[in-house]
Amino acid sequence: MALDAREKFLSVMRMNPGEYTPEVQVPKVEFGYWAGTVRAWFEQGLEVREPVPEDYSDGIAVMANRNIGKDMEKAGDRNVQPVFGLDPYLTKFPVDYSPMFEEEIIEKTDTHVLYRDAYGVLCKNDVSMGSLPMELESPVKDWNSWNEYKEYYHPSTIEKRLPPGWDGIAERLEERDFPIRLGGTVGGFLGFPRQIMGVTGYLIALYDQPDMIHDMCDTFLHFLLRYYDRILRDVKVDCILIWEDMAGKQGSLISPDHFREFLTPRYKQMVGFALESGVDIILTDSDGYVEDLVPLIAETGVTGMYPFERAAGNDLLRIRKGFPEFQVLGGFDKRVLFSSGGKQAIDGELEIVKQLLQKGRYIPHLDHFASPDCTWENFSYYREKLNCIIDNFNERKG
């Protein structure tokens, strides 16, 4: 029984742990690639089917999913996916969490650009915009600035946030063959206040102005519930994503107590809303070391997480043992695909993949975007071997 990419995704997310029935098929997917990676691979033997857009700096992501509409999202890959017959990854439904400010370039030189983004954050970046920006000034600093800022999240703004050609988009997505997630960058209850206050300002405010952080979380939650409800009236999505990026290599940015105080109540309300709306898959997205966060996240009713960066120390077998029903996506250590890696190291990581697949509720792919350090030769070896492993599971030989 052949399933399309959407059906495969749902079959794995909803399977009973370890039970590979005929209705379960693991999709072959990747998270995505940096533009610089694809360009490097062209030099190493990847056939050029479609050039990377010239205005994409090397640090811009080339997504491994289907685009819902032109100019709504980052470019989708047209080069790597066909080589290995990969399924499209989770497509982000186009949303806008910003106050919808006009971006403003304040200064541009031969080396850098100074600009204010759609959130009102003053940023500095290299002139090619090829790296993470340096945030120089945040729009929210105290209660006064927050009270002014939150007016931009009035329910009256929601219709303006729907993508152009709404009716046509909704109709076209009814018969789609790829999975969609509702939620993206900044769409979380740590992610949002951090975005508008800066990391340092946010962390200090947890202690000095907790009532303001609670108000931010509640304001954003109520905004999201209205926004998502409007979208879900016309479009059936496959999962809801709570985006946080709440950890670094040393672990969580906030303590367990702060998680339970500021995030847990909002997560539970979002989970309740999702289930009432017919969405039973609720994921979180965070880089960094997240093993200490998984128990906190799981107890809210959130069902899974990605991409599980291995360089941060995450042990997926340990996570799976402790949380057999938690949905896991990603987690393949891309460092073994660097030029210093080799087939033996790749094979070792693939053995971990086999063990995780046996447990179920797992979709394997790299633990983030493929970086330029990954060679085309090593990536090809990894992907071909992984495809064979997935085929064996789908044919009930795993």
C-alpha positions in Angstrom: 0.0 0.0 0.0 1.7 3.2 -1.2 1.2 6.3 1.0 1.9 9.9 0.1 4.2 12.1 2.2 1.4 13.4 4.3 0.0 10.0 5.0 3.5 8.6 5.9 4.1 11.4 8.3 0.8 10.9 10.1 1.2 7.1 10.1 4.5 7.3 12.0 3.4 10.1 14.4 0.2 8.1 15.3 1.6 4.6 15.4 1.7 2.6 18.6 5.3 2.4 19.8 7.1 -0.4 18.0 4.0 -1.6 16.1 4.7 -1.5 12.3 1.3 -2.4 10.9 0.7 -2.3 7.1 -0.7 1.2 7.6 2.7 2.6 8.8 5.3 3.8 6.4 8.4 5.9 7.4 8.9 8.9 5.2 12.3 9.7 3.6 12.9 13.3 4.5 15.6 15.9 5.3 15.3 19.0 7.4 16.9 21.3 4.8 20.2 22.7 3.6 22.0 26.0 3.8 22.3 27.7 0.5 26.1 27.6 0.8 25.9 23.8 1.2 24.0 23.3 -2.0 26.4 25.6 -3.9 29.4 23.6 -2.5 27.8 20.3 -3.5 27.4 21.6 -7.0 31.2 21.9 -7.1 31.5 18.3 -5.7 29.2 16.5 -8.1 25.6 17.4 -7.4 23.8 18.0 -10.7 22.4 21.5 -11.1 18.7 21.1 -11.8 17.8 24.6 -10.5 20.4 27.2 -9.4 20.1 28.6 -5.9 18.6 32.1 -6.1 21.3 34.6 -6.6 19.9 36.8 -3.8 20.3 34.0 -1.3 23.4 34.4 0.8 25.2 31.2 1.8 23.6 31.4 5.3 20.0 31.3 4.0 18.1 28.1 4.4 16.9 26.1 1.4 13.9 24.2 2.7 13.3 20.5 2.0 9.5 20.9 1.8 6.8 22.1 -0.6 6.0 25.7 -0.9 2.4 26.7 -0.3 2.7 29.9 -2.4 5.2 31.9 -4.3 7.2 34.4 -2.3 5.6 33.2 0.9 8.5 31.1 2.1 12.1 30.4 1.7 13.1 28.6 -1.5 12.3 24.9 -1.6 15.1 22.5 -2.7 14.9 21.3 -6.3 18.3 19.7 -6.5 19.0 17.2 -3.6 15.5 15.8 -3.1 15.1 14.2 -6.6 18.5 12.5 -6.4 17.3 10.3 -3.5 13.6 10.3 -4.1 12.9 12.1 -0.8 9.5 13.0 0.5 8.7 16.7 1.3 9.3 17.6 4.9 6.8 19.5 7.1 5.8 22.6 5.3 5.3 25.7 7.4 2.0 27.4 6.9 2.7 31.1 6.2 2.1 33.1 9.3 3.2 36.5 10.5 3.8 37.0 14.3 5.3 40.4 13.9 3.6 43.8 14.7 3.9 44.2 10.9 6.3 47.1 11.0 8.0 48.1 7.8 11.6 47.0 7.7 13.9 50.0 7.5 17.5 50.1 6.3 19.3 52.7 8.4 22.8 52.4 7.1 24.5 50.2 4.5 28.2 50.1 3.8 30.6 47.8 1.9 30.9 45.6 5.0 27.6 45.8 7.0 24.0 46.8 7.1 22.2 48.5 10.0 18.4 48.0 9.9 15.2 47.8 11.9 13.3 44.6 11.3 9.5 43.8 11.2 9.5 43.4 15.0 11.2 46.8 15.6 14.5 45.3 16.6 17.6 47.3 15.6 20.0 44.9 14.0 23.4 44.8 12.4 24.6 42.2 9.9 27.2 41.7 7.3 26.3 43.2 4.0 25.4 39.8 2.5 23.0 39.1 5.5 24.8 35.8 5.7 24.9 35.4 9.4 22.7 35.8 12.5 22.2 39.5 13.1 23.6 41.3 16.1 20.7 42.8 18.0 21.6 46.3 19.1 18.3 47.5 20.5 15.0 45.9 21.4 11.5 47.6 21.1 10.3 46.4 24.5 12.1 47.3 27.7 9.4 47.9 30.4 5.7 48.0 31.0 5.3 51.3 29.1 6.9 50.1 25.9 5.1 46.7 26.2 1.7 48.3 26.7 2.3 50.3 23.5 3.6 47.3 21.6 0.9 44.8 22.5 -1.7 47.0 20.7 -0.4 45.6 17.4 -1.7 42.2 18.4 -5.4 43.2 18.5 -7.8 40.7 17.0 -8.6 43.2 14.3 -5.1 42.5 12.8 -5.7 38.8 12.1 -7.4 39.1 8.7 -4.5 41.2 7.5 -2.1 38.4 8.4 -3.7 35.8 6.1 -1.6 35.3 3.0 -2.8 36.9 -0.3 -5.2 34.8 -2.3 -6.6 33.2 0.8 -9.6 31.4 -0.7 -7.5 29.9 -3.5 -4.9 28.7 -1.1 -7.4 27.1 1.2 -9.1 25.3 -1.7 -5.8 24.1 -3.2 -4.6 22.6 0.1 -7.6 20.4 0.6 -6.2 17.7 -1.7 -2.5 18.1 -0.8 -0.1 15.2 -0.5 2.4 16.8 1.9 2.2 17.5 5.6 1.7 21.1 7.0 2.6 22.5 10.4 1.0 25.6 11.8 3.6 27.5 13.8 7.1 28.8 13.1 9.9 31.0 14.2 9.0 33.2 17.2 5.7 31.3 17.7 6.4 30.3 21.3 6.0 31.6 24.8 9.7 32.0 25.4 10.4 32.7 21.7 8.1 35.7 21.5 9.2 37.7 24.6 12.8 37.0 23.8 12.4 38.3 20.3 11.0 41.6 21.4 13.2 42.1 24.5 16.4 40.4 23.6 17.8 37.4 25.4 19.4 39.4 28.3 16.4 41.7 28.7 14.0 38.7 28.8 16.0 36.7 31.3 16.4 39.6 33.7 12.6 40.4 33.4 11.8 36.8 34.5 13.1 37.9 37.9 12.5 41.7 38.0 9.2 42.0 36.1 7.5 38.5 36.1 4.1 40.1 35.9 5.0 41.7 32.6 6.3 38.4 31.2 3.0 36.7 32.3 1.1 39.4 30.5 3.3 38.9 27.4 2.7 35.2 27.4 -1.1 35.6 27.9 -1.4 38.3 25.2 0.5 36.2 22.7 -1.4 33.1 23.6 -4.8 34.7 23.1 -3.5 36.2 19.9 -2.3 32.8 18.7 -5.6 31.1 19.6 -7.6 33.6 17.6 -5.1 33.6 14.7 -4.9 29.8 14.5 -8.6 29.4 14.9 -9.2 31.7 11.9 -6.7 29.6 9.8 -8.2 26.3 10.9 -11.7 27.3 9.8 -10.5 26.9 6.2 -7.3 24.8 6.3 -6.8 21.4 8.0 -3.2 21.2 9.2 -1.3 18.1 10.4 0.4 19.5 13.4 0.9 22.6 15.5 4.4 23.7 16.3 5.5 25.7 19.4 8.8 27.3 18.4 11.1 28.2 21.2 14.8 27.7 20.6 15.1 27.7 24.3 18.4 26.0 24.8 22.1 26.1 24.1 24.9 23.6 24.3 24.9 24.0 28.1 21.1 23.4 28.4 17.9 25.3 28.9 17.9 29.1 29.0 15.4 29.0 31.9 15.1 26.8 35.0 12.5 24.1 35.5 10.6 26.4 37.9 10.5 29.2 35.3 9.3 26.7 32.7 6.5 25.5 34.8 5.5 29.0 35.8 5.7 30.8 32.4 5.4 28.1 29.7 3.5 25.1 31.1 0.1 26.9 31.5 0.3 28.3 28.0 1.5 25.0 26.5 -1.5 23.2 28.1 -3.9 25.7 26.7 -2.4 25.4 23.3 -2.6 21.6 23.5 -6.2 21.8 24.6 -7.0 24.1 21.7 -5.2 21.8 19.2 -7.1 18.7 20.3 -10.4 20.6 20.3 -9.6 21.6 16.7 -8.9 18.1 15.6 -5.1 18.4 15.6 -3.5 15.6 17.7 0.2 16.2 16.9 1.8 19.1 18.8 5.6 19.6 18.4 8.2 21.8 19.8 11.3 23.1 18.0 14.5 23.9 19.9 18.2 23.7 19.2 20.7 22.9 21.9 20.8 20.4 24.7 17.1 19.6 25.3 17.2 16.3 27.4 16.3 18.1 30.6 13.5 19.9 28.8 11.8 16.8 27.3 10.2 15.8 30.6 8.9 19.3 31.2 7.5 19.5 27.7 6.0 16.0 27.7 4.1 16.6 30.9 2.2 19.5 29.2 0.7 17.2 26.6 3.0 18.3 23.8 3.6 15.1 21.8 7.0 15.5 20.2 10.1 17.5 19.3 12.8 18.2 16.8 15.6 18.5 15.5 17.7 17.1 18.5 21.2 18.5 17.8 23.8 15.9 18.6 26.7 18.3 19.0 24.9 19.6 22.1 25.0 16.2 23.7 21.5 14.9 23.2 21.3 11.1 23.4 18.2 9.9 21.5 18.3 6.3 22.8 18.2 7.6 26.3 15.3 10.0 25.4 13.4 7.2 23.7 13.9 4.9 26.7 12.5 7.4 29.1 9.7 8.6 26.8 8.6 5.7 24.5 5.5 7.6 23.1 7.3 11.0 22.6 7.6 11.7 18.8 11.2 12.2 17.7 12.3 13.8 14.4 15.9 14.2 13.3 18.8 13.6 15.6 21.3 12.2 13.0 24.7 13.6 13.9 25.7 15.6 10.8 29.3 15.9 12.0 30.0 12.4 10.7 29.3 13.8 7.2 32.1 16.3 7.5 35.3 15.7 5.4 36.9 14.4 8.5 34.3 11.7 8.9 34.0 8.4 7.0 31.9 5.4 6.2 32.6 3.7 9.5 31.4 6.7 11.5 28.3 7.1 9.3 27.5 3.4 9.7 27.8 3.8 13.5 25.2 6.5 13.5 22.9 4.5 11.2 23.0 1.7 13.8 21.4 4.2 16.3 18.8 5.0 13.6 17.9 1.3 13.3 17.3 1.0 17.1 15.2 4.2 17.1 13.1 3.0 14.2 12.4 -0.3 16.0 10.9 1.7 18.8 8.7 3.7 16.4 7.3 7.3 16.4 10.6 8.3 14.9 11.4 10.0 11.6 15.1 10.1 10.9 17.0 13.0 9.3 20.0 15.3 10.0 19.9 17.1 13.3 19.6 20.5 11.6 20.2 22.0 8.1 23.0 20.3 6.3 26.0 22.6 6.6 28.8 23.3 4.1 31.1 21.1 6.2 29.1 18.1 5.0 30.6 16.7 1.8 28.4 15.5 -1.0 30.2 12.1 -1.0 29.4 11.5 2.6 25.9 12.9 2.4 25.2 10.6 -0.6 26.5 7.6 1.3 24.5 8.4 4.4 21.3 9.1 2.4 21.4 6.0 0.3 22.1 3.8 3.3 19.3 5.4 5.3 16.9 5.0 2.4 17.7 1.2 2.4 17.1 1.0 6.1 13.8 2.8 5.8 12.8 0.5 2.9 13.4 -2.5 5.0 11.2 -1.2 7.8 8.5 -0.2 5.4 8.7 -3.8 3.9 8.6 -5.1 7.5 12.1 -6.4 7.4 13.5 -4.0 10.1 
